[in-house]
Each structure stands twice: as structure tokens, then as C-alpha cells.
Amino acid sequence: MSSTLFRTKKVEQSILDTEEPEHALKKSLSALDLTVFGVGVIIGTGIFVLTGKVAKENAGPSVALAFVVAGVVCGLAALCYAEFASTVPVAGSAYTFSYASLGELPAWIIGWDLVLEFALGTAVVAVGWSGYVRSLLDNAGWHLPESLSGRDGATGFGFDILAAALVLVLTVILVLGMKLSARVTTVVVAIKVAVVLIVIIAGAFFVTADNYKPFIPKAQPQEAGSSIQSPLVQLMFGYTPTDFGVMGIFTAASVVFFAFIGFDVVATAAEETKNPQRDMPRGILGSLLICTTLYVAVSIVVTGMQKYSELSIDAPLADAFKATGHPWYAGVISFGAAIGLTTVCLILLLGQTRVFFAMSRDGLLPRFFSVVHPRFKTPYRPTILLGVIIAILAGFTSLSELAELVNIGTLFAFVVVALGVVILRRTRPDLPRAFRTPLVPFIPILSVLASLWLMLNLPAETWIRFGIWMAIGFIVYFAYGRSHSRLGRQEEAGKGA
């Protein structure tokens, strides 16, 4: 039994599957498209919200170093993703990589994990987008009924019509084709990056050097009930996480990691890339480098504009401009945030449908969902199904208490991909690798340790919810996936012959 659970799918077979007309996706993306996708999904609420929160509560002005630490953790994982994406240019990202290196059951686990990660991420971001749009509408004197804003306190019923509508519109765009999605994303990302640059350039003129003192505030224990306090760290390593001080930077890094989630989604588009061996590494590493640079610059500017202890948590960038007597910028930032979240939703939804499609093509989910549209060459069936489900999910609940599941799911994927690089190097040294992760196995092992460290800094409740979802995944696999596995059936047919 164990041999069937850890049977691997040959890379050559994975690539061969992409050439079947009924299951083949259209190749239309370039390195620029991939980089735009990466920047589009990474820059979201993190840069507009988390900067103030972690500066005020955890790291002070040294929040810039926290962004660097989180960026390094993602960079280590990105090097591993880049090798896999260029070696196995097939839809599915970490799921496909795991199937080629670790085996079917680990691949199922990571695929199940990614479905949850991208679904919750899309729904949560859609709700956040709705909030920004409602705020802009309120400023213009247009008010939605509370029953259509997901917050009717009188009746207890509410449906966030804006969040649901956004997901449905993006679903249609994805069905119509990847090139259209790329064009929409390019326009929106250009607007979003322009707003971020406005914040950096304009804010630089209002920086006061005294606001950086002390750059690393004195260490103090986290308060009981802290939103990021992790009993796991204290239990395993015997110390209480601190706010401020040098260790406060690492505590802050586990929070601002939220702001980097998404670059791994680029790998899900490998099968739809014209030259994946060359362009996937450029798209993954390029988008991460651009966003890390922007994050550090924004954090330096905002903590220089206003004393870290006075920063607001809800809208630190906008409120910092208000504090310097320039409220006009607050509206520009809100507009940029609303525009920016559109691409985050689009690309997260893209990532989920591609993972679902890949699992279906392998038979671990019903093969009905692995048929591409005859004209647009997109996986329209899972796109429509998941789009409708997520639209309903986003309409009826804020999911704020589940947002951290997105984080733990991403870090778990990082661990699996890093291990997969080491294993595939040993089992298939003959494979052509257009991009090679440097210093193997040192870099992958460092990536695993760094990701596990950030996972341990997450609340215990997050681990419990994650465990429940994984348990459900095991049940689905043994009840359906294992017996319907296409690889398993091919092996059985081979024995029969």
C-alpha cells in the first residue's frame, strides 16, 4: 500500500499530458506577463495596512528590516520554485512538483492545501476590496443598503454584493483567456505601482529624522492575548516572543509575511507560458525583488513621516499623510488599494483553478473538470465552479478569523517544494534544468527551516484549523482520489498486460 501512496509521476509523463488536445492549455504568456502577475498578486493590503500595525506593535522603525527578513524567506523559496517551474513546466505549481518528487499522497496533500489557500485568499481579499469601494462610494455620497454590504446588524442577514460581483466578473475574464487576463492585470498593476511610487516620492518630502529614534525600540514581552502570540515558540524554544528589540524584528517578519503571499501563484501558470524554462525564473524572482524593494521603501517613508507609536493600524499610509497636513493623498491611497486588490483576487483565482485542473487531469478529482474550452483553451469548468463558490463565500462571510490559514498554507507549500528540489536532484539528476537552485542542498534546507520558523510563530488556533482541513483531505483522497488516480490505473493496466 505504501508504494502506491508514494508513487511518483514522471516529469516526461506530466509534460506529455499537457499535449493532449482535450486537456491542453494555450501558451500565451511572456516573462513580462509573469512578472506583472507576480507584482499584481503580491502588492495588496499588506503594503497599505500591515506596515503601520507591525511598526506600532512589534518592530518600530525597524519594520523595514522585518520586510527584508520576510523577503529573504520568500527568496529562498523562490529559488526552489524557479528550478521546479523551469524543469516541470506544468500547471499545478507545488502540487505538480510534489507529484514528480515526493509521491502521490504528498502531492494530494499539498494540492488540497493550495485549494484552501487560494480559495480563502480570494474571498478575503474580495471582501477587503468591497470595503475600500464602499468607502469611496460613501465619500461620493452613494450608500449601499446594509443588507447588501454584508453587515446588516438589524436583521442579522447581509450579503456583500460587491465582493461577490467582483469574483464573478473576474471568473468571466479568466474563462475568456489568459492573454485577456494578462492585459487587464498589466493596466491595473501599472495604476497600483504608480500609487505606491507616489506614496514613496511624496512622503519622502515629509520625513523627519527624529521619528526614526530609536530605530529598534527597547524589547518588551508580548502582551497576553496578542494576535500573533504563539505558544508553540515558547513551548519548543523556552522563551516568550518579544515586541521591539532585535527579536521583535523576527516577530514582525512573521506578520508582514502576509504581504508577500502570492508570488508562488506565478508557478501555476507555467503550462501557459511560451518559454517556461527561461521566463518562469525571471517572473518569479523578478516580481519578488520588485515588491521587496517597494515594501522596504514604503516602510522607511511612513515611519519617517509619523512617529511609530502614533501610526494608525487601519490605514497607516493615508493617516500619515493626514498627520502631515496632506489629506488629499488619503483618497489616492484608498483608490490605489481598491484597484490593487482587483488583481490580487484575479491571480489567486487563477492559481486555484490551475491547481484544481491539474489534480483533475491526474484523476485525483473528477476528470470532468480537466476539459478545456474548445475556443478559449482555458479550464472553464473548474473556473466557473470555483468562481461561483468563492463568490457566495465572499458574499456571506468576512472570513477574517480564517485569513491566517492562507499564510500557513503558503509556508507549508514552501517546505514541500524545497524538499522536492533536493529529492528530484537525487532521483532524476539527468533532467534538463534551465534554472538551478544554487548551493543545493544548503539553500533548500535553509528555506525549510526559515518557513518552519515563521509557521511556529502563528497562533495555535491556526494550526488546529489547518489540521482539520488536512484531515478532511485525507478522507477525500482515500474515498475517491486513490482509486481514481490516472497514474494508478496506468500501472494496473501495465501489470495486466
Phi and psi in degrees as a GROMACS rama.xvg file:
@    title "Ramachandran Plot"
@    xaxis  label "Phi"
@    yaxis  label "Psi"
@TYPE xy
-61.2332  -31.9594  SER-2
-67.0309  -33.7354  SER-3
-74.9389  -31.0597  THR-4
-70.4348  -28.6662  LEU-5
-114.701  23.0363  PHE-6
-68.5578  137.608  ARG-7
-104.704  151.096  THR-8
-97.334  121.887  LYS-9
-59.7413  142.605  LYS-10
-58.2826  -40.6263  VAL-11
-60.3622  -38.692  GLU-12
-68.8813  -38.9987  GLN-13
-60.3983  -43.0569  SER-14
-69.3443  -38.2984  ILE-15
-62.7302  -36.3474  LEU-16
-62.1563  -29.9434  ASP-17
-72.9653  -11.4027  THR-18
-95.2237  -3.73888  GLU-19
-70.9188  123.815  GLU-20
-53.2575  -39.1549  PRO-21
-70.3927  -23.3473  GLU-22
-121.568  15.8275  HIS-23
-94.1641  130.071  ALA-24
-89.6551  150.991  LEU-25
-76.2542  132.778  LYS-26
-90.9594  112.788  LYS-27
-142.544  -0.688087  SER-28
-99.8315  145.137  LEU-29
-109.911  177.514  SER-30
-61.4202  -38.203  ALA-31
-63.8117  -43.4374  LEU-32
-58.4608  -44.3969  ASP-33
-65.6206  -41.5578  LEU-34
-63.4991  -41.4483  THR-35
-63.7363  -41.6412  VAL-36
-58.6858  -45.6924  PHE-37
-61.9888  -49.2638  GLY-38
-62.9012  -37.8393  VAL-39
-62.8254  -37.5991  GLY-40
-88.4425  -27.9316  VAL-41
-74.1937  -48.0756  ILE-42
-77.5938  105.524  ILE-43
-142.535  -135.65  GLY-44
-65.0978  -23.5182  THR-45
-55.7804  -49.9827  GLY-46
-72.0888  -24.4914  ILE-47
-90.0561  -20.5184  PHE-48
-122.508  -50.5743  VAL-49
-64.8838  -27.1259  LEU-50
-55.0506  -48.4532  THR-51
-68.9916  -38.8774  GLY-52
-62.0575  -51.6411  LYS-53
-74.7212  -28.8494  VAL-54
-66.4327  -41.9034  ALA-55
-74.4284  -37.0578  LYS-56
-103.027  -26.4899  GLU-57
-125.603  -40.1194  ASN-58
-128.962  -13.8444  ALA-59
66.2209  -151.13  GLY-60
-60.8961  -20.8065  PRO-61
-73.4313  8.51834  SER-62
-56.8499  -27.0596  VAL-63
-60.4028  -37.4641  ALA-64
-70.5294  -31.7627  LEU-65
-63.6489  -38.8752  ALA-66
-65.3546  -35.8117  PHE-67
-65.5824  -44.8916  VAL-68
-60.0599  -48.4474  VAL-69
-62.4154  -37.7737  ALA-70
-64.834  -36.6733  GLY-71
-66.1892  -43.5138  VAL-72
-58.2183  -45.6635  VAL-73
-66.8364  -35.7241  CYS-74
-63.4822  -40.5628  GLY-75
-61.0492  -44.5088  LEU-76
-66.1091  -38.0004  ALA-77
-62.1961  -36.0627  ALA-78
-62.7166  -37.6578  LEU-79
-71.729  -42.4191  CYS-80
-60.8733  -39.7979  TYR-81
-63.1667  -40.9898  ALA-82
-65.2129  -46.1996  GLU-83
-64.3521  -45.2678  PHE-84
-64.6639  -30.9979  ALA-85
-84.1839  -21.6078  SER-86
-90.4238  -36.8941  THR-87
-123.073  74.9958  VAL-88
-76.931  68.3161  PRO-89
-130.01  145.48  VAL-90
-58.3635  147.819  ALA-91
122.322  -15.7725  GLY-92
54.4971  -128.793  SER-93
-59.126  -29.6579  ALA-94
-62.0412  -50.8865  TYR-95
-64.2513  -41.1615  THR-96
-61.7636  -41.1839  PHE-97
-67.0554  -37.6234  SER-98
-63.2779  -33.1078  TYR-99
-80.5074  -18.5747  ALA-100
-122.521  -45.8609  SER-101
-96.4116  -30.1962  LEU-102
124.867  174.533  GLY-103
-67.5692  -47.3216  GLU-104
-63.7521  -47.8289  LEU-105
-58.7246  -36.9461  PRO-106
-64.4546  -43.6702  ALA-107
-59.5311  -45.2672  TRP-108
-58.8202  -46.3856  ILE-109
-71.2547  -34.9293  ILE-110
-64.3992  -44.2192  GLY-111
-60.082  -40.5508  TRP-112
-63.1273  -43.9806  ASP-113
-67.1907  -36.5593  LEU-114
-59.028  -43.4933  VAL-115
-65.8071  -46.4103  LEU-116
-57.4569  -51.3718  GLU-117
-72.0708  -34.3973  PHE-118
-65.9844  -50.8948  ALA-119
-64.8869  -39.5123  LEU-120
-60.0179  -45.2483  GLY-121
-61.7592  -46.1312  THR-122
-65.1558  -44.5364  ALA-123
-63.3076  -44.9513  VAL-124
-67.165  -36.1002  VAL-125
-61.9337  -39.9431  ALA-126
-66.5387  -40.1532  VAL-127
-63.3988  -40.7504  GLY-128
-60.4689  -43.183  TRP-129
-59.1267  -39.9805  SER-130
-62.9088  -43.0132  GLY-131
-64.6419  -41.9014  TYR-132
-66.2597  -41.4274  VAL-133
-61.6663  -37.6525  ARG-134
-63.236  -43.4215  SER-135
-65.6063  -39.0288  LEU-136
-65.5678  -39.8476  LEU-137
-62.3518  -40.2162  ASP-138
-63.7656  -28.7327  ASN-139
-88.4541  -0.320377  ALA-140
88.1465  11.0853  GLY-141
-106.643  125.453  TRP-142
-123.869  124.584  HIS-143
-78.36  145.647  LEU-144
-58.7118  143.806  PRO-145
-60.4002  -30.9626  GLU-146
-66.2866  -19.9396  SER-147
-105.111  11.6433  LEU-148
-115.116  4.27622  SER-149
72.5321  23.9252  GLY-150
-149.956  34.4228  ARG-151
-78.6941  103.07  ASP-152
-75.1788  -21.816  GLY-153
-73.7339  -46.6627  ALA-154
-98.4829  -14.6688  THR-155
78.4049  -0.292624  GLY-156
-111.615  139.334  PHE-157
-161.157  141.725  GLY-158
-130.955  121.316  PHE-159
-78.3299  90.902  ASP-160
-65.4245  -34.1181  ILE-161
-68.1783  -44.5853  LEU-162
-61.8986  -44.7136  ALA-163
-64.8506  -42.2977  ALA-164
-62.7153  -40.457  ALA-165
-59.4019  -47.9287  LEU-166
-61.6305  -40.5216  VAL-167
-67.4213  -40.4004  LEU-168
-63.7479  -43.5186  VAL-169
-66.1002  -32.6617  LEU-170
-61.3061  -44.1921  THR-171
-61.3655  -42.7862  VAL-172
-61.1288  -41.7969  ILE-173
-67.9639  -35.6825  LEU-174
-65.6247  -37.3741  VAL-175
-71.5587  -16.9336  LEU-176
139.798  150.908  GLY-177
-68.3678  -35.2667  MET-178
-65.9519  -39.3712  LYS-179
-63.113  -42.1363  LEU-180
-59.753  -41.9769  SER-181
-64.6527  -39.986  ALA-182
-66.5058  -44.4524  ARG-183
-60.7107  -44.3477  VAL-184
-62.8889  -40.9978  THR-185
-59.6787  -45.6735  THR-186
-62.7596  -47.7175  VAL-187
-66.3948  -42.1527  VAL-188
-63.7368  -37.4217  VAL-189
-59.5944  -42.8585  ALA-190
-65.0608  -44.498  ILE-191
-62.9952  -46.1828  LYS-192
-65.6989  -36.1633  VAL-193
-60.7498  -41.5797  ALA-194
-64.5439  -42.2312  VAL-195
-62.5254  -41.9565  VAL-196
-64.8904  -35.5043  LEU-197
-60.9633  -44.2774  ILE-198
-59.3324  -45.3282  VAL-199
-67.3814  -49.7589  ILE-200
-70.7322  -48.4864  ILE-201
-66.7733  -41.5235  ALA-202
-65.1619  -28.5901  GLY-203
-60.7683  -26.3629  ALA-204
-77.2949  -11.5598  PHE-205
-112.68  13.9787  PHE-206
-75.9425  136.7  VAL-207
-117.927  124.226  THR-208
-59.9988  -33.5705  ALA-209
-62.5086  -24.2318  ASP-210
-68.0925  -16.2403  ASN-211
-86.1134  -0.919385  TYR-212
-104.332  124.617  LYS-213
-79.4913  144.829  PRO-214
-66.9924  -38.3388  PHE-215
-119.32  96.5048  ILE-216
-59.3642  160.303  PRO-217
-59.6381  141  LYS-218
-69.6554  146.273  ALA-219
-150.794  146.274  GLN-220
-62.5746  148.871  PRO-221
-64.8777  143.78  GLN-222
-71.8904  148.936  GLU-223
-59.629  137.615  ALA-224
85.0229  7.03463  GLY-225
-55.6813  141.92  SER-226
-64.4302  -17.8842  SER-227
-120.122  8.2407  ILE-228
-63.6922  130.92  GLN-229
-119.858  109.805  SER-230
-60.2267  -23.8958  PRO-231
-63.6787  -39.6113  LEU-232
-64.8891  -45.1162  VAL-233
-65.1516  -39.9863  GLN-234
-66.0125  -42.8061  LEU-235
-85.0236  -30.6609  MET-236
-118.389  -4.00756  PHE-237
75.0555  21.3179  GLY-238
-139.506  156.368  TYR-239
-90.8166  127.357  THR-240
-55.7938  145.194  PRO-241
-112.866  155.633  THR-242
-99.9521  141.172  ASP-243
64.9082  179.446  PHE-244
71.5164  177.84  GLY-245
-63.291  -42.0489  VAL-246
-68.1232  -24.3048  MET-247
-63.271  -28.0795  GLY-248
-64.2859  -40.8921  ILE-249
-72.2186  -35.6216  PHE-250
-60.9853  -43.9703  THR-251
-64.8181  -35.076  ALA-252
-62.1126  -34.772  ALA-253
-68.629  -21.3683  SER-254
-87.5715  -49.9211  VAL-255
-70.2259  -9.54106  VAL-256
-55.7752  -30.668  PHE-257
-51.9287  -36.012  PHE-258
-70.3675  -15.7349  ALA-259
-99.6704  -10.2521  PHE-260
-57.9849  132.309  ILE-261
129.661  -25.0622  GLY-262
-63.2254  -26.6745  PHE-263
-69.1042  -17.0203  ASP-264
-64.5045  -27.8731  VAL-265
-55.7875  -36.9552  VAL-266
-65.8152  -22.5238  ALA-267
-70.4088  -16.6216  THR-268
-96.2162  13.5297  ALA-269
-57.4213  -39.5423  ALA-270
-69.8005  -20.126  GLU-271
-102.961  16.4272  GLU-272
-100.236  136.449  THR-273
-61.5253  -46.0083  LYS-274
-131.755  76.0257  ASN-275
-63.0075  -33.1737  PRO-276
-60.132  -35.6365  GLN-277
-93.0919  -41.844  ARG-278
-86.0279  -28.7515  ASP-279
-61.5493  -49.6319  MET-280
-59.2477  -39.3985  PRO-281
-64.0051  -43.2492  ARG-282
-66.3365  -44.3301  GLY-283
-67.4481  -53.6749  ILE-284
-71.8172  -36.966  LEU-285
-64.432  -45.1807  GLY-286
-65.4192  -38.3344  SER-287
-66.7554  -41.1115  LEU-288
-64.4214  -44.4244  LEU-289
-60.2202  -47.0393  ILE-290
-69.854  -37.6501  CYS-291
-62.1077  -42.6665  THR-292
-61.1738  -44.7437  THR-293
-65.1969  -41.0102  LEU-294
-61.9461  -46.6348  TYR-295
-62.6019  -43.7087  VAL-296
-62.7884  -43.8201  ALA-297
-63.3706  -43.7863  VAL-298
-65.6165  -36.7725  SER-299
-65.6999  -42.0675  ILE-300
-67.8777  -47.3359  VAL-301
-68.4884  -35.643  VAL-302
-76.4801  -16.8203  THR-303
-85.7052  -25.3905  GLY-304
-75.5743  -36.6456  MET-305
-140.114  142.716  GLN-306
-56.3134  135.057  LYS-307
-55.8976  -34.6834  TYR-308
-71.1848  -13.8139  SER-309
-105.636  -2.28391  GLU-310
-65.4288  144.059  LEU-311
-83.1442  157.473  SER-312
-91.2373  -35.7593  ILE-313
-75.3265  -41.376  ASP-314
-145.688  67.7908  ALA-315
-61.9281  -39.7102  PRO-316
-68.6378  -47.4789  LEU-317
-63.4214  -44.0591  ALA-318
-70.4951  -28.0682  ASP-319
-65.6318  -38.0876  ALA-320
-69.6117  -36.0421  PHE-321
-63.0525  -39.3047  LYS-322
-65.8581  -25.6365  ALA-323
-94.0279  6.79716  THR-324
84.6232  26.5616  GLY-325
-132.216  68.5342  HIS-326
-66.465  -19.6482  PRO-327
-58.0996  -34.707  TRP-328
-66.1879  -25.1419  TYR-329
-60.0125  -41.4253  ALA-330
-66.0617  -39.4305  GLY-331
-62.8401  -41.7647  VAL-332
-66.93  -42.0304  ILE-333
-61.96  -40.0186  SER-334
-63.4258  -44.6119  PHE-335
-63.0741  -38.8322  GLY-336
-64.4164  -44.6444  ALA-337
-63.2792  -44.5872  ALA-338
-63.7532  -42.7823  ILE-339
-63.6205  -38.8232  GLY-340
-68.0065  -20.0379  LEU-341
-61.0968  -46.5907  THR-342
-70.5442  -32.5729  THR-343
-59.7749  -47.2074  VAL-344
-60.8849  -45.1668  CYS-345
-58.9207  -46.047  LEU-346
-79.1076  -33.1534  ILE-347
-63.9643  -41.2514  LEU-348
-65.118  -39.5937  LEU-349
-57.645  -48.3415  LEU-350
-60.2067  -43.6641  GLY-351
-65.5744  -43.2984  GLN-352
-64.6714  -33.1444  THR-353
-72.3836  -37.7244  ARG-354
-65.7322  -45.4053  VAL-355
-60.1205  -42.8632  PHE-356
-61.3128  -45.2223  PHE-357
-64.9728  -41.3986  ALA-358
-65.4232  -36.403  MET-359
-68.5275  -41.2985  SER-360
-63.1971  -28.9605  ARG-361
-85.7784  -1.79774  ASP-362
86.3667  -2.84139  GLY-363
-74.8843  -19.7015  LEU-364
-125.663  161.809  LEU-365
-51.491  131.653  PRO-366
-64.8283  -15.2779  ARG-367
-53.375  -31.6763  PHE-368
-88.0971  0.759955  PHE-369
-100.114  7.69547  SER-370
-87.0024  130.845  VAL-371
-90.7086  158.572  VAL-372
-66.373  133.86  HIS-373
-61.9067  -26.2792  PRO-374
-100.652  -48.5209  ARG-375
-88.0524  -13.727  PHE-376
57.0693  40.5714  LYS-377
-120.138  153.53  THR-378
-75.739  76.4066  PRO-379
-70.8222  -30.0844  TYR-380
-67.1233  -52.891  ARG-381
-65.9811  -30.7103  PRO-382
-63.0643  -45.9178  THR-383
-67.5341  -45.8453  ILE-384
-58.5022  -52.8059  LEU-385
-68.9985  -34.8822  LEU-386
-61.3023  -44.0015  GLY-387
-66.3955  -44.4595  VAL-388
-61.2141  -46.2597  ILE-389
-68.3511  -35.0808  ILE-390
-61.454  -43.36  ALA-391
-65.1012  -42.7616  ILE-392
-60.6223  -46.3747  LEU-393
-66.7553  -32.544  ALA-394
-70.4509  -33.9319  GLY-395
-100.194  -15.0645  PHE-396
-146.46  149.974  THR-397
-80.6815  -27.3053  SER-398
61.2795  18.1382  LEU-399
-59.8529  -35.4515  SER-400
-73.3101  -13.5435  GLU-401
-103.322  -1.10228  LEU-402
-59.5806  -33.1645  ALA-403
-69.0425  -18.148  GLU-404
-62.4797  -30.8398  LEU-405
-61.7448  -40.4982  VAL-406
-67.3706  -48.9423  ASN-407
-67.376  -32.7565  ILE-408
-64.8268  -41.0797  GLY-409
-65.4482  -45.6766  THR-410
-63.401  -37.7737  LEU-411
-61.8421  -41.3361  PHE-412
-63.0814  -39.2325  ALA-413
-58.729  -44.5453  PHE-414
-60.8316  -46.8143  VAL-415
-64.351  -43.549  VAL-416
-64.8496  -41.6066  VAL-417
-63.077  -43.3653  ALA-418
-63.9857  -38.1924  LEU-419
-62.0484  -36.2217  GLY-420
-61.2397  -45.3797  VAL-421
-63.6318  -44.9076  VAL-422
-65.8906  -45.1459  ILE-423
-67.8237  -30.2357  LEU-424
-61.5129  -35.5609  ARG-425
-82.3052  -40.4409  ARG-426
-82.5616  -30.5469  THR-427
-133.242  64.2825  ARG-428
-66.7908  -15.0995  PRO-429
-80.0087  -13.9049  ASP-430
-64.781  138.627  LEU-431
-70.3945  129.269  PRO-432
-122.632  106.047  ARG-433
-66.81  -30.9477  ALA-434
-128.614  133.21  PHE-435
-118.638  126.036  ARG-436
-60.1684  127.352  THR-437
-72.0266  155.101  PRO-438
54.3782  44.9659  LEU-439
-75.8158  134.217  VAL-440
-94.7757  7.54734  PRO-441
-61.2915  -49.3326  PHE-442
-62.7484  -49.3092  ILE-443
-59.2996  -41.7399  PRO-444
-63.5196  -41.4957  ILE-445
-62.5543  -38.0612  LEU-446
-63.5107  -43.1762  SER-447
-60.3026  -48.1137  VAL-448
-64.3717  -41.7572  LEU-449
-65.2321  -41.4238  ALA-450
-67.1126  -42.4508  SER-451
-62.5335  -37.3247  LEU-452
-62.254  -44.6917  TRP-453
-67.6406  -35.004  LEU-454
-62.2739  -39.1292  MET-455
-67.4249  -20.5905  LEU-456
-84.3893  0.0518989  ASN-457
-87.1203  154.05  LEU-458
-61.1524  151.397  PRO-459
-61.6784  -33.225  ALA-460
-60.4972  -35.9003  GLU-461
-64.4589  -41.0026  THR-462
-63.5699  -39.0863  TRP-463
-64.8365  -46.4529  ILE-464
-62.6792  -39.9403  ARG-465
-62.8206  -41.7449  PHE-466
-63.2837  -38.752  GLY-467
-63.5726  -45.0115  ILE-468
-62.5958  -39.9741  TRP-469
-65.4584  -37.4933  MET-470
-63.1401  -40.9146  ALA-471
-61.6116  -40.1662  ILE-472
-60.4583  -41.825  GLY-473
-60.073  -41.8921  PHE-474
-62.4821  -45.0077  ILE-475
-63.9198  -40.7825  VAL-476
-63.4815  -48.4003  TYR-477
-74.9694  -23.3158  PHE-478
-83.4171  -29.2235  ALA-479
-133.38  -57.3767  TYR-480
-57.265  -44.711  GLY-481
-63.5007  -40.6872  ARG-482
-79.5796  -18.7249  SER-483
-105.299  3.1682  HIS-484
-55.3053  127.632  SER-485
-65.3929  -38.4281  ARG-486
-64.3105  -41.6298  LEU-487
-62.3621  -42.1581  GLY-488
-67.9578  -34.3829  ARG-489
-65.7203  -38.3468  GLN-490
-66.5284  -41.6207  GLU-491
-63.5796  -41.4758  GLU-492
-62.8037  -38.5206  ALA-493
-65.2861  -37.9861  GLY-494
-68.8914  -38.1585  LYS-495
-64.8175  -33.3841  GLY-496
